[in-house]
Amino acid sequence: MNKITNHSIQITNNRQYTNHNQWMFWPLCIVYCLFIGICLLEFPTFAADKPLVSVVKGNNIDASVRKAIELIGGMSGRVKKWDRVIIKVSLDEANPSGSGQVTNVEVVRAIVRMAKDAGARRIIVADGSLKTNTWKAFEAAGYNKMAREEGVILKDLDADYIWRAWLPEGENKYKKYSVATTVLNCEVFINVPVIKIEDETSPSLSTKNLLGIMCDKWAKKRLPKGGKLDELIVDMNLIRQSDLVVIDGTDHGNMIIAGDNPVSVDSVVLRMLKIDPGKIGYIKLAENKGLGKSSPSEIEVKSENL
């Protein structure tokens, strides 16, 4: 009788212990799920192994820009309240918006409004023109008017404070660059070039757009060629990596292309233009340096027509 009683007690205790474990299991599951959910909201690419690139075609620039950014996770996941935001445009020449030679001001206006809606406290639209006076380029493309209307700041990076960047070059050797301090002194750096294919061996897209962050007008007027130029382009991307890329393709089929990685975004655009990214020196070098992926099998593309 005693054995049976003792055995019954043992069974009862085991059952109580099991119930206790079950009681702990479900709250832990809920906490874990909440953690994953927060990560997905805060970091849109957290769940994706592949870089995400969006391609949107439409006649309404504002709607296309908003949809392109929405398809890759939205602006609120990148810009937080009180963030300082730099929008690096491409204004190599004093041409009007819509010419296909400079970043269309309406593309930038749409990005500015999205950043303000996300809570940005200061937005600077910046460039250091390679071929002309930056302020002339701002005026010709309609940026002065847009800045007044939207309450943003325009910045000539050629007149900025200089930050000396040193990158390793072999054993006990370093490359020295003069970079605009403004592009480093921000929480969010948005890279907004225009598609320019004047030279199919070195097309101007988002990776190459970062040549404009150099605070050295003399060096810009004497850019190297070939492999040395590819190295310079990649070095600028090592110094200041982009948090968001939005490419103005309004002169190429009313396209807006967006993503987080310049190498991946540029590769998608190049293939759309029938150019092999593998033949572009700075794309290959950037990929070798770990700055992004160019293979179509390693990039996820979302497309939409408006």
VOROKE-620419 format. One line per 2 residues: their letters; for each residue x, y, z negated of N, C-alpha, C. Coordinates in steps of 0.02 Angstrom, whole numbers. Atoms other than C-alpha are relative to their C-alpha. Layout:
BEGIN
A> X,Y,Z,X,Y,Z,X,Y,Z; ...
This chain:
BEGIN
MN> 41,-61,0,0,0,0,43,63,0; -45,-57,3,140,117,-42,35,12,67
KI> -34,-7,-65,228,81,123,-45,34,51; 48,-29,-47,70,122,220,-9,75,-14
TN> 9,-70,20,47,283,123,60,42,21; -61,-37,-18,227,337,148,5,9,75
HS> -3,-4,-73,216,297,333,-50,52,26; 51,-49,-20,56,401,348,25,71,-12
IQ> -27,-66,16,142,547,265,52,20,52; -52,-14,-48,286,533,385,-31,20,68
IT> 34,-17,-63,169,535,536,-30,70,-4; 30,-66,10,76,685,466,52,55,4
NN> -53,-50,-1,238,781,440,28,11,70; -25,-6,-69,299,742,615,-48,39,44
RQ> 51,-34,-39,134,802,686,1,75,-16; -4,-71,19,149,964,588,61,34,31
YT> -62,-27,-28,327,989,651,-9,12,75; 12,-7,-72,272,961,831,-45,61,14
NH> 45,-57,-9,130,1086,813,37,66,-10; -39,-60,12,253,1212,743,42,18,61
NQ> -40,-12,-60,366,1192,896,-43,28,57; 44,-25,-52,219,1217,1013,-21,72,-13
WM> 18,-68,19,170,1373,918,56,49,19; -56,-43,-17,346,1444,949,12,3,75
FW> -17,6,-71,358,1388,1131,-36,52,42; 39,-44,-43,217,1492,1206,17,74,-9
PL> -21,-70,6,266,1661,1130,67,13,35; -65,-8,-34,444,1633,1195,-9,3,75
CI> 14,-1,-72,374,1597,1368,-26,69,21; 28,-65,-16,275,1759,1363,54,54,0
VY> -55,-48,4,428,1860,1309,45,-6,60; -44,12,-57,533,1781,1446,-32,28,64
CL> 35,-24,-59,402,1820,1579,-2,77,3; 0,-73,3,390,2000,1520,68,28,18
FI> -68,-22,-15,579,2016,1530,13,-3,75; -10,7,-73,582,1951,1710,-40,54,37
GI> 42,-51,-32,439,2068,1756,31,69,-4; -32,-66,9,530,2220,1686,60,5,46
CL> -58,0,-44,688,2171,1781,-20,11,72; 23,-7,-69,591,2159,1943,-23,71,14
LE> 23,-68,-8,515,2331,1915,59,49,0; -56,-45,7,677,2414,1864,50,-8,56
FP> -49,15,-51,786,2329,1994,-34,-38,56; 39,32,-52,688,2294,2153,35,-57,36
TF> -35,52,-35,826,2186,2228,22,-56,-46; -21,49,50,846,2082,2068,-16,-71,22
AA> 22,66,-18,748,1936,2138,22,-21,70; -18,16,-69,818,1944,2314,74,-13,6
DK> -70,16,-13,980,1858,2361,25,38,60; -20,-33,-62,981,1943,2530,-14,75,-5
PL> 15,-72,-5,996,2131,2562,-65,10,38; 65,-12,-31,826,2201,2610,3,64,41
VS> 1,-57,-46,806,2317,2759,-70,6,29; 67,-12,-30,643,2396,2819,7,40,64
VV> 3,-36,-64,603,2456,2994,-73,20,12; 68,-25,-9,450,2566,3017,-2,45,62
KG> 10,-42,-60,388,2641,3181,-67,35,-5; 62,-38,3,259,2780,3187,12,72,20
NN> -6,-69,-22,224,2956,3248,2,50,-58; 1,-44,58,199,3029,3074,64,-13,-42
ID> -65,10,33,373,3055,2999,-8,-11,-75; 10,7,73,314,3078,2819,-26,-69,-18
AS> 29,66,13,209,2919,2824,51,-56,13; -49,51,-17,349,2820,2907,55,-5,-54
VR> -51,-1,52,479,2873,2778,-27,-32,-64; 30,27,62,362,2833,2633,-9,-76,6
KA> 11,72,-8,318,2662,2704,67,-38,1; -66,33,-3,501,2619,2741,30,-9,-69
IE> -27,5,68,552,2657,2562,-43,-45,-43; 45,43,38,398,2572,2492,14,-74,13
LI> -12,69,-18,441,2411,2586,62,-30,-33; -60,25,34,609,2399,2497,-3,12,-76
GG> 8,-5,72,538,2430,2323,-21,68,-27; 23,-65,21,491,2614,2319,53,45,-29
MS> -47,-49,27,575,2772,2256,4,-2,-76; 1,-2,73,523,2755,2073,48,-51,-31
GR> -49,49,26,636,2603,2053,71,23,6; -68,-25,-11,785,2707,2105,11,68,-33
VK> -5,-67,31,751,2884,2043,-42,1,-63; 34,-4,64,707,2909,1861,-10,74,-21
KW> 12,-67,25,645,3059,1765,64,33,-22; -58,-42,16,778,3196,1747,62,-19,39
DR> -59,17,-40,894,3115,1874,21,57,45; -27,-45,-51,1008,3222,1981,8,-40,64
VI> 0,37,-63,988,3171,2163,37,40,53; -34,-29,-57,1105,3206,2307,-24,-34,63
IK> 20,27,-65,1040,3184,2485,52,21,50; -54,-15,-48,1186,3172,2606,-26,-9,71
VS> 26,1,-68,1129,3218,2781,57,0,50; -50,-2,-54,1218,3221,2949,-13,61,43
LD> 6,-63,-37,1243,3395,3023,66,18,32; -65,-10,-30,1397,3381,3131,2,62,45
EA> 3,-57,-45,1338,3518,3248,-61,44,-17; 56,-46,13,1222,3670,3242,-54,-12,53
NP> 54,18,-46,1074,3588,3330,-67,-2,-37; 65,2,32,887,3593,3296,-21,-70,-19
SG> 29,64,17,794,3452,3210,-40,-26,59; 34,30,-57,724,3331,3338,44,-7,60
SG> -46,5,-56,876,3346,3450,34,-68,4; -34,64,3,940,3176,3397,73,6,-18
QV> -70,-12,16,1107,3256,3349,10,15,-75; -3,-15,72,1066,3302,3168,-58,-35,-35
TN> 55,30,38,960,3225,3030,-60,45,1; 62,-38,-5,782,3281,3058,-21,25,-69
VE> 16,-31,65,732,3402,2919,-64,-29,-29; 63,27,26,559,3322,2906,11,-68,-32
VV> -19,63,34,638,3154,2862,24,16,-71; -27,-20,65,730,3241,2721,-54,29,-44
RA> 55,-28,39,575,3336,2666,-40,-57,-33; 38,56,28,483,3170,2643,37,-33,-58
IV> -41,30,54,626,3100,2538,1,46,-61; 1,-49,55,633,3260,2434,-64,-6,-40
RM> 65,4,35,448,3248,2393,-7,-65,-39; 4,63,36,462,3065,2346,44,1,-63
AK> -46,-5,58,611,3102,2232,-31,44,-54; 33,-43,49,515,3244,2149,-57,-36,-35
DA> 55,38,30,364,3132,2123,26,-52,-50; -29,50,45,480,3004,2040,30,31,-63
GA> -23,-33,60,538,3137,1916,69,32,4; -66,-29,-6,704,3201,1985,0,73,-24
RR> -1,-68,28,755,3360,1894,40,48,44; -39,-43,-44,879,3424,2023,15,-38,64
II> -11,32,-65,890,3385,2209,44,46,42; -47,-37,-42,1036,3441,2317,4,-35,68
VA> -10,25,-68,1040,3419,2506,68,25,22; -71,-18,-10,1222,3416,2557,29,-29,63
DG> -43,26,-53,1344,3396,2699,61,44,6; -59,-38,-18,1514,3450,2755,11,-14,74
SL> 1,12,-73,1501,3469,2944,70,-13,27; -65,19,-29,1639,3389,3046,20,48,57
KT> -16,-37,-61,1624,3506,3197,-18,74,-2; 22,-69,2,1547,3672,3143,-5,24,-72
NT> 12,-28,67,1510,3786,2996,-64,-32,-28; 56,37,28,1393,3690,2881,-62,44,-8
WK> 57,-44,10,1283,3842,2843,-35,16,66; 30,-9,-66,1256,3872,3029,-42,-62,19
AF> 36,62,-15,1205,3690,3046,-64,-5,-41; 60,0,42,1084,3705,2899,-55,45,31
EA> 47,-48,-28,1002,3858,2978,-30,-25,66; 23,22,-66,990,3785,3154,-50,-58,-5
AG> 43,59,7,907,3625,3092,-61,12,-44; 59,-17,39,779,3715,2983,5,-17,-74
YN> -8,20,70,853,3665,2814,-9,58,-48; 8,-58,45,854,3841,2740,-74,11,-17
KM> 72,-8,10,666,3856,2764,-28,-56,-44; 24,57,39,634,3681,2695,22,6,-73
AR> -25,-6,68,743,3715,2542,-41,51,-40; 40,-51,34,644,3873,2500,-70,-28,-16
EE> 68,26,9,477,3783,2522,-3,-56,-52; 1,58,45,525,3628,2422,37,11,-65
GV> -36,-14,62,633,3709,2289,61,-43,-11; -61,40,7,792,3613,2324,61,44,16
IL> -62,-36,-10,974,3666,2335,37,-27,61; -43,20,-55,1083,3663,2491,73,8,-22
KD> -70,-1,22,1267,3625,2469,47,-15,59; -53,11,-49,1415,3644,2586,57,-36,-35
LD> -50,41,35,1531,3504,2532,72,23,14; -68,-24,-15,1680,3587,2617,22,55,-49
AD> -16,-54,48,1669,3728,2488,-9,-24,-72; 12,28,67,1642,3611,2339,65,-5,-40
YI> -58,16,41,1757,3579,2193,30,-67,23; -34,60,-26,1886,3448,2240,13,-50,-56
WR> -18,56,45,1902,3280,2154,50,-43,36; -52,39,-31,2062,3185,2189,-13,-75,-12
AW> 12,72,5,2027,3003,2227,62,-38,22; -58,41,-15,2165,2874,2224,-22,-72,10
LP> 16,70,-14,2144,2704,2305,64,-39,10; -62,40,-8,2274,2564,2296,15,-16,72
EG> -23,18,-68,2375,2533,2453,65,-39,-6; -60,42,10,2492,2387,2428,27,7,-71
EN> -31,1,66,2607,2364,2280,30,68,-18; -24,-65,26,2637,2524,2181,-9,57,49
KY> 14,-53,-48,2565,2628,2323,-74,19,-3; 70,-22,4,2407,2733,2327,-14,50,57
KK> 24,-49,-48,2306,2830,2455,-36,55,-38; 31,-57,36,2252,3004,2399,-49,35,46
YS> 52,-35,-38,2091,3086,2456,-28,58,-40; 35,-56,31,2006,3252,2421,-75,-9,14
VA> 71,15,-7,1821,3218,2389,-41,54,-36; 44,-50,30,1678,3338,2351,-27,-26,-67
TT> 21,21,67,1640,3329,2164,-76,-10,-4; 73,3,4,1453,3355,2193,-27,-70,13
VL> 27,66,-18,1428,3182,2272,14,-52,-55; -16,46,55,1505,3100,2118,-38,17,-63
NC> 32,-24,61,1413,3204,1988,-76,-4,7; 73,9,-6,1240,3131,2012,-18,-72,-20
EV> 24,67,17,1134,2983,1958,-20,-40,62; 25,34,-60,1066,2945,2132,29,34,62
FI> -30,-25,-62,1156,2963,2299,-37,-32,59; 40,24,-57,1044,2949,2453,34,20,65
NV> -38,-7,-62,1129,2927,2621,-50,3,59; 52,-10,-52,1022,2998,2765,32,24,65
PV> -29,-19,-64,1110,2996,2934,-51,0,56; 40,6,-61,1041,3009,3110,37,-49,46
IK> -32,48,-47,1072,2875,3242,35,39,56; -39,-30,-55,1212,2935,3357,48,-53,28
IE> -41,51,-31,1293,2815,3480,40,31,56; -42,-31,-51,1414,2928,3572,57,-46,20
DE> -54,47,-12,1549,2796,3556,-21,-68,-26; 26,65,21,1491,2614,3553,51,-40,-41
TS> -50,35,41,1655,2560,3472,2,28,-71; 2,-30,67,1625,2679,3325,-63,43,-7
PS> 63,-38,3,1440,2728,3315,-8,34,-68; 11,-39,62,1384,2856,3186,-66,-21,-31
LS> 58,21,38,1265,2779,3061,14,14,-74; -6,-17,71,1257,2771,2871,70,-10,-29
TK> -68,12,27,1429,2696,2837,47,57,20; -44,-53,-26,1516,2825,2946,-21,69,-26
NL> 25,-65,24,1408,2966,2875,39,25,-61; -36,-20,61,1515,2966,2718,67,34,14
LG> -58,-42,-16,1659,3048,2811,-13,71,-23; 18,-68,20,1565,3207,2766,11,17,-72
IM> -11,-15,70,1601,3188,2581,71,24,-14; -68,-26,9,1784,3232,2609,-2,75,-7
CD> -3,-73,12,1821,3405,2542,67,25,29; -63,-16,-33,1959,3436,2668,-13,15,73
KW> 17,-19,-68,1915,3533,2825,56,-15,49; -58,13,-44,2090,3514,2895,1,-73,20
AK> -1,72,-15,2082,3324,2881,-58,-20,45; 58,16,-42,1908,3320,2959,12,17,73
KR> -13,-21,-68,1970,3412,3112,54,-43,33; -54,42,-26,2113,3288,3131,-10,-73,-21
LP> 16,69,19,2026,3122,3103,43,-48,41; -38,51,-37,2130,2969,3149,-45,-38,47
KG> 38,41,-46,2075,2845,3281,12,-73,-15; -8,72,5,2053,2658,3291,-4,-26,-71
GK> 0,34,65,2096,2555,3138,8,48,-58; -9,-49,54,2150,2706,3035,-65,36,-16
LD> 65,-31,12,1979,2787,3059,-46,-49,-35; 40,52,33,1894,2623,3011,17,-4,-74
EL> -24,3,70,1999,2618,2853,-24,60,-40; 23,-62,33,1955,2799,2811,-74,-4,-16
IV> 72,7,10,1769,2765,2833,-15,-46,-59; 12,49,53,1775,2613,2720,23,28,-68
DM> -24,-29,63,1878,2705,2588,-50,49,-29; 51,-48,25,1745,2842,2577,-59,-38,-31
NL> 55,41,28,1614,2705,2547,21,-36,-64; -24,28,63,1723,2630,2411,-2,52,-55
IR> -1,-54,49,1737,2799,2325,-71,18,-22; 69,-18,17,1550,2840,2334,-48,-48,35
QS> 47,48,-29,1430,2695,2361,-71,29,-1; 68,-27,-8,1254,2735,2419,-50,-38,-43
DL> 54,31,38,1104,2702,2307,-61,-14,43; 55,9,-46,981,2717,2450,22,27,68
VV> -15,-20,-68,1000,2727,2638,-65,8,39; 57,-11,-44,869,2804,2753,26,29,66
ID> -27,-22,-65,916,2816,2937,-55,32,42; 46,-36,-45,831,2943,3050,8,-27,71
GT> 2,25,-69,787,2853,3210,-59,28,38; 59,-30,-31,648,2972,3260,12,14,74
DH> -16,-11,-70,739,3003,3424,11,-67,37; -8,67,-29,752,2814,3453,-63,-41,-14
GN> 62,38,8,573,2751,3464,-37,16,-64; 35,-20,61,509,2848,3312,11,-49,-57
MI> -17,48,52,599,2731,3192,27,33,-62; -33,-15,64,642,2750,3009,24,-67,-27
IA> -29,63,25,758,2617,2939,27,14,-70; -20,-12,69,789,2600,2752,28,-64,-32
GD> -29,56,37,887,2490,2633,45,27,-55; -45,-20,53,1008,2491,2488,74,-4,21
NP> -69,13,-18,1165,2436,2580,16,26,70; -15,-30,-66,1243,2539,2722,22,-52,52
VS> -25,49,-48,1331,2390,2802,-58,-41,29; 57,40,-22,1171,2287,2810,-48,41,42
VD> 46,-44,-37,1063,2433,2867,29,16,69; -32,-16,-64,1188,2483,3002,0,-60,47
SV> -2,60,-41,1200,2303,3063,-68,-14,32; 68,9,-28,1011,2292,3085,-12,50,57
VL> 10,-52,-51,1009,2457,3182,41,-16,62; -43,15,-57,1155,2405,3292,-29,-56,43
RM> 30,55,-38,1070,2243,3341,-62,23,38; 58,-27,-35,912,2338,3384,21,40,61
LK> -26,-40,-56,1019,2446,3499,44,-42,47; -37,47,-42,1098,2290,3578,76,7,-6
ID> -72,-5,14,1268,2320,3498,18,-52,-53; -22,53,46,1360,2179,3410,38,31,-59
PG> -35,-28,58,1406,2234,3231,70,-30,-10; -65,33,8,1549,2108,3235,55,32,40
KI> -51,-34,-41,1637,2217,3364,14,71,-25; -11,-67,30,1630,2374,3255,50,-7,-56
GY> -55,9,47,1792,2390,3160,-17,15,-72; 13,-19,69,1729,2480,3006,-53,-46,-32
IK> 49,47,28,1582,2358,2987,36,-64,-23; -38,60,19,1700,2208,2986,43,12,-61
LA> -44,-16,57,1821,2294,2867,-41,9,-64; 42,-10,59,1681,2348,2749,-25,-66,-28
EN> 23,66,23,1614,2171,2743,56,-38,-34; -57,33,31,1787,2104,2705,17,29,-68
KG> -12,-33,64,1799,2230,2563,-57,-12,-50; 55,16,45,1637,2163,2488,-53,54,-4
LG> 48,-55,3,1532,2316,2531,-68,-17,29; 65,18,-27,1391,2221,2616,4,-59,48
KS> 6,56,-46,1332,2087,2736,-25,25,68; 20,-20,-67,1312,2101,2924,-36,-55,39
SP> 31,56,-35,1252,1928,2976,-76,2,-6; 74,-2,4,1065,1922,3021,-28,-54,-46
SE> 24,54,45,1049,1759,2922,6,19,-73; -11,-21,69,1104,1853,2766,-38,65,-17
IE> 38,-62,10,985,2002,2784,-74,-14,10; 72,6,-8,798,2007,2756,-27,65,28
VK> 27,-59,-33,707,2127,2872,-76,0,-4; 73,-10,1,530,2193,2845,-17,55,50
SE> 19,-48,-52,449,2281,2993,-74,16,-3; 70,-20,-1,289,2380,3011,-9,57,50
NL> 18,-54,-46,208,2488,3144,-60,38,-30; 53,-42,27,100,2633,3088,-42,30,56
